[in-house]
Amino acid sequence: MRLDLKNLIGLDGTTPTFAQTFGITFDQGVEWAEQGLEMARQGQLGEARVILEGLVTLNPRSPGYWYALGAVYEQQGLVDDAIQAFTQATKREPRNVDAWMRLGLLQLKGGNGEGLEALKMVAKDTRAEHAELTARAKSILATSRAA
Amino acid sequence: MDLSRAAQLVAGSAVGTNATQDTDTEGVVNTNASKAPGNQLVKSESLEARAEKMANLARNVFPQAPKPAPSELGHGTPPSAADQAYAKAMEKYEAALAKYEADLAAHNAANAQNAAIDQANEPLEQKAAFWDEMRNSLLKVTTHGLAGDAHLSKDELRTLLASSDPGQRSAAEFILANWDKVPAPKLPDWGGCMNTNDMRDAAVKAGAEAASNRSLKQKHVTVPPHPGSPPNPPPAPGTVPTTQSNASTGTSNTGGTGGTSGTGGTSGASPTDGAKAPQSSPDEFRAKALENSNKVPAFSSSATTGEGRMQDGLQYCQNKLEALQSDLASAAARGDQGAISLINSEIAKFQAGLSALMQMMKQQQEMQSNMSKMFNDMAAAALRNMR
């Protein structure tokens, strides 16, 4: 794993994060994250990863950073790291159906049946803006049941 | 891969005390009932009554134990030495169990108090989830152009309730329903980040208070040692009792052998173990192990930009690492393996953090440098075109 969870200061909530200690604001963090994602859009995945890993180190309790980092890991083919990142994202933001979906698909691709449980979390979502994702998850689940 | 969605989410988002045996200094079964207080009562108790009493005791402790048939009670042999030892062991076990339950109740009460402290402090995770919801709702409102910014009054929100747009209505409902959950309509700290200097200072102060509460809590959370398993029932008729084998050494093996581990337990301890070395509490141990590290002054920075604060933060991490190295040297000189392990884990955390943060800052500086170069090139090209 590129990031060892036990080395992330503040992850468990018992100690302040680096962001809290240094007084890095939410807006500042988002600005940096957007820079990292812009690099990813331009295909500079290595550079984007460095920035997002730094942000997760800065504030490992932020589901948004974990999700963005997972997306970059996934694009780089770092499947285990992506699964860890999406798992953290879903743990910290259980309503993040995008993270559940990606987590589920990655797990299923790796032959891990827990992916179905992740997809069930997507299928349970009733928000209209996620109707497409929900329908896709339901479709995969139905296929898996039929199989 | 939908990176735009990622961007949206980033932005939006026994000792078994062997109760009976290891404290049993007598070691042998006292069969001389007449010397015990209340001996008259013991003498007058019929064998059947004693057998029934023991069976009841066993059923209380082992609910699955079948009730002995009356015929067995009526025709049993007198209680063997093993049975008497069992009854005695059971009494001690029950006393230890009662003490354990009392300690556990005290422990639970302390936990409940700590839970109240936590609730009062409002864990960041819950706060983050709440603020995320709030931000999304506000986003819906602002997207529709009615509110302008996040600082809506209650009256303004009430007017939104009459809106024909369901998105505005639900957002306003949500905010009003949760209005009292936060003291003021400040922007979110969102799980570890702050928005303004004031909030930052408040968070640092809150963090110090929370740490103080945690250290208080730590003093309460030690789970009392379980008295272990109840003593084994007496051996079935026809088997050779093995319960008294160590009687002469001052211990008895009558009871269970341990149960779960717990702090402060004295599994298998005997009076011959002698005095134990005093042990420091986890807080004291940590304070001693990280003595130099704890002396590093708390982080402070006069920088007003995020980049500036990060630079100061990296320096702070380096200071911490140097202090940890000196702590490590001290612990190694003492040969304190526990402290060495603790310090090494702290060093690993700070090294990993420092490395990741330095790389991030370096990456951003390169990017800004590239951007600056790009703008310069564009400006130069524009000037050339103008000429």
Interface residues (C-beta under 8 A of the other chain):
Chain A: L3 D4 K6 N7 L8 I9 G10 G13 T14 T15 P16 T17 F18 A19 Q20 T21 F22 G23 I24 T25 F26 D27 Q28 G29 V30 E31 W32 A33 E34 Q35 L37 M39 A40 R41 E47 V50 I51 E53 G54 L55 V56 T57 L58 N59 P60 R61 S62 P63 G64 Y65 Y67 A68 A71 E74 Q75 R92 E93 N96 D98 A99
Chain B: M1 D2 L3 R5 A6 A7 L9 V10 A11 G12 S13 P123 L124 E125 A128 A129 D132 L187 P188 D189 W190 G191 G192 C193 M194 N195 T196 N197 R200 A203 V204 G207 A211 R214 F299 S301 G306 R309 M310 D312 G313 Y316 S345 A348 K349 F350 A352 G353 A356 L357 Q359 M360 M361 Q363 Q364 E366 M367
